[in-house]
Amino acid sequence: MIFDVVRSPEVQGLARQVGEQRERSAMRVEYDARADMAYIYLVDGIAPGEAVRQVPAEDDTAILDYDAHGRLLGIELFSARRRLHPELLAGAKRIDREPGPPSTS
């Protein structure tokens, strides 16, 4: 009987929606070592103008970005080396690298 419920189209559809939402909301981190700042994306991407409200954390260690519906999109974190686990920083996308000079060959 319980297997009939699990196999129902409604439950299967809900499971598919949850899986799709997990894919869209995969957290990722960008890190700028020169500024020692990290940005933690809580959604797949943030479109220009989507973050309409920026709220400083009470201790001024971060800025929280919210959309027009009050949903948290991402976190800009100051002094990231001190606040994030080294493994998380090691896996972060580095945004502090400047491109090298153009090749002349």
C-alpha atoms as a printed R data frame, in Angstrom:
    type eleno elety resid chain resno      x      y       z
1   ATOM     1    CA   MET     A     1  0.000  0.000   0.000
2   ATOM     2    CA   ILE     A     2  2.751  2.501   0.855
3   ATOM     3    CA   PHE     A     3  4.467  1.644  -2.430
4   ATOM     4    CA   ASP     A     4  1.328  2.727  -4.300
5   ATOM     5    CA   VAL     A     5  1.566  6.166  -2.647
6   ATOM     6    CA   VAL     A     6  5.258  6.516  -3.489
7   ATOM     7    CA   ARG     A     7  4.576  5.529  -7.096
8   ATOM     8    CA   SER     A     8  1.673  7.952  -7.503
9   ATOM     9    CA   PRO     A     9  2.131 10.637 -10.187
10  ATOM    10    CA   GLU     A    10  1.660 13.393  -7.596
11  ATOM    11    CA   VAL     A    11  4.479 12.125  -5.370
12  ATOM    12    CA   GLN     A    12  6.732 11.452  -8.362
13  ATOM    13    CA   GLY     A    13  6.075 14.996  -9.653
14  ATOM    14    CA   LEU     A    14  6.869 16.504  -6.256
15  ATOM    15    CA   ALA     A    15 10.102 14.504  -6.036
16  ATOM    16    CA   ARG     A    16 11.080 15.734  -9.501
17  ATOM    17    CA   GLN     A    17 10.371 19.365  -8.483
18  ATOM    18    CA   VAL     A    18 12.479 19.004  -5.332
19  ATOM    19    CA   GLY     A    19 15.343 17.568  -7.377
20  ATOM    20    CA   GLU     A    20 15.111 20.403  -9.915
21  ATOM    21    CA   GLN     A    21 15.067 22.998  -7.125
22  ATOM    22    CA   ARG     A    22 18.203 21.467  -5.596
23  ATOM    23    CA   GLU     A    23 19.931 21.761  -8.973
24  ATOM    24    CA   ARG     A    24 18.962 25.419  -9.333
25  ATOM    25    CA   SER     A    25 19.915 26.366  -5.810
26  ATOM    26    CA   ALA     A    26 23.327 24.723  -5.570
27  ATOM    27    CA   MET     A    27 25.521 26.912  -3.392
28  ATOM    28    CA   ARG     A    28 28.773 28.171  -4.856
29  ATOM    29    CA   VAL     A    29 31.504 30.463  -3.611
30  ATOM    30    CA   GLU     A    30 33.687 33.050  -5.343
31  ATOM    31    CA   TYR     A    31 36.787 34.288  -3.525
32  ATOM    32    CA   ASP     A    32 39.005 37.346  -3.983
33  ATOM    33    CA   ALA     A    33 42.223 36.732  -2.027
34  ATOM    34    CA   ARG     A    34 43.560 40.258  -2.523
35  ATOM    35    CA   ALA     A    35 40.478 41.757  -0.880
36  ATOM    36    CA   ASP     A    36 39.984 38.685   1.382
37  ATOM    37    CA   MET     A    37 36.311 38.701   0.438
38  ATOM    38    CA   ALA     A    38 34.015 35.880  -0.599
39  ATOM    39    CA   TYR     A    39 30.607 35.853  -2.206
40  ATOM    40    CA   ILE     A    40 28.410 32.901  -1.330
41  ATOM    41    CA   TYR     A    41 25.703 32.348  -3.938
42  ATOM    42    CA   LEU     A    42 22.658 30.634  -2.460
43  ATOM    43    CA   VAL     A    43 21.030 30.441  -5.899
44  ATOM    44    CA   ASP     A    44 22.491 29.418  -9.227
45  ATOM    45    CA   GLY     A    45 22.845 32.975 -10.472
46  ATOM    46    CA   ILE     A    46 21.759 36.504  -9.666
47  ATOM    47    CA   ALA     A    47 20.555 38.586 -12.586
48  ATOM    48    CA   PRO     A    48 21.501 42.275 -12.791
49  ATOM    49    CA   GLY     A    49 19.073 44.216 -10.602
50  ATOM    50    CA   GLU     A    50 17.688 41.089  -8.932
51  ATOM    51    CA   ALA     A    51 19.331 41.847  -5.580
52  ATOM    52    CA   VAL     A    52 17.189 44.821  -4.582
53  ATOM    53    CA   ARG     A    53 18.040 45.042  -0.892
54  ATOM    54    CA   GLN     A    54 21.454 44.798   0.778
55  ATOM    55    CA   VAL     A    55 21.433 44.380   4.546
56  ATOM    56    CA   PRO     A    56 24.654 44.609   6.597
57  ATOM    57    CA   ALA     A    57 25.021 41.880   9.210
58  ATOM    58    CA   GLU     A    58 24.773 43.133  12.792
59  ATOM    59    CA   ASP     A    59 28.514 42.696  13.332
60  ATOM    60    CA   ASP     A    60 29.433 44.209   9.921
61  ATOM    61    CA   THR     A    61 31.123 41.003   8.792
62  ATOM    62    CA   ALA     A    62 28.843 40.484   5.804
63  ATOM    63    CA   ILE     A    63 26.227 41.973   3.528
64  ATOM    64    CA   LEU     A    64 23.102 39.942   2.807
65  ATOM    65    CA   ASP     A    65 21.540 40.323  -0.653
66  ATOM    66    CA   TYR     A    66 17.760 39.879  -0.938
67  ATOM    67    CA   ASP     A    67 15.392 39.822  -3.904
68  ATOM    68    CA   ALA     A    68 12.108 41.749  -4.199
69  ATOM    69    CA   HIS     A    69 10.257 38.909  -2.440
70  ATOM    70    CA   GLY     A    70 12.548 38.996   0.603
71  ATOM    71    CA   ARG     A    71 14.421 35.826  -0.346
72  ATOM    72    CA   LEU     A    72 18.120 35.629   0.473
73  ATOM    73    CA   LEU     A    73 20.154 35.335  -2.733
74  ATOM    74    CA   GLY     A    74 23.725 35.559  -1.496
75  ATOM    75    CA   ILE     A    75 26.156 36.702   1.151
76  ATOM    76    CA   GLU     A    76 29.168 38.971   0.664
77  ATOM    77    CA   LEU     A    77 31.603 38.010   3.423
78  ATOM    78    CA   PHE     A    78 34.483 40.166   4.658
79  ATOM    79    CA   SER     A    79 37.673 38.634   6.167
80  ATOM    80    CA   ALA     A    80 36.762 35.388   4.465
81  ATOM    81    CA   ARG     A    81 40.010 33.565   5.295
82  ATOM    82    CA   ARG     A    82 39.210 33.879   8.977
83  ATOM    83    CA   ARG     A    83 35.516 33.015   8.670
84  ATOM    84    CA   LEU     A    84 35.327 30.196   6.120
85  ATOM    85    CA   HIS     A    85 36.689 26.691   6.329
86  ATOM    86    CA   PRO     A    86 39.921 26.270   4.309
87  ATOM    87    CA   GLU     A    87 38.358 23.459   2.249
88  ATOM    88    CA   LEU     A    88 35.523 25.758   1.193
89  ATOM    89    CA   LEU     A    89 37.992 28.460   0.144
90  ATOM    90    CA   ALA     A    90 40.156 25.935  -1.691
91  ATOM    91    CA   GLY     A    91 37.153 24.912  -3.791
92  ATOM    92    CA   ALA     A    92 35.964 28.473  -4.404
93  ATOM    93    CA   LYS     A    93 36.192 30.072  -7.821
94  ATOM    94    CA   ARG     A    94 39.052 32.581  -7.674
95  ATOM    95    CA   ILE     A    95 38.085 35.998  -9.014
96  ATOM    96    CA   ASP     A    96 41.268 37.846  -8.061
97  ATOM    97    CA   ARG     A    97 43.411 36.582 -10.899
98  ATOM    98    CA   GLU     A    98 44.171 39.150 -13.537
99  ATOM    99    CA   PRO     A    99 44.616 37.993 -17.106
100 ATOM   100    CA   GLY     A   100 48.186 37.900 -18.304
101 ATOM   101    CA   PRO     A   101 49.478 40.096 -21.133
102 ATOM   102    CA   PRO     A   102 48.346 39.114 -24.609
103 ATOM   103    CA   SER     A   103 50.543 36.632 -26.367
104 ATOM   104    CA   THR     A   104 52.752 38.096 -29.132
105 ATOM   105    CA   SER     A   105 53.426 34.823 -30.886
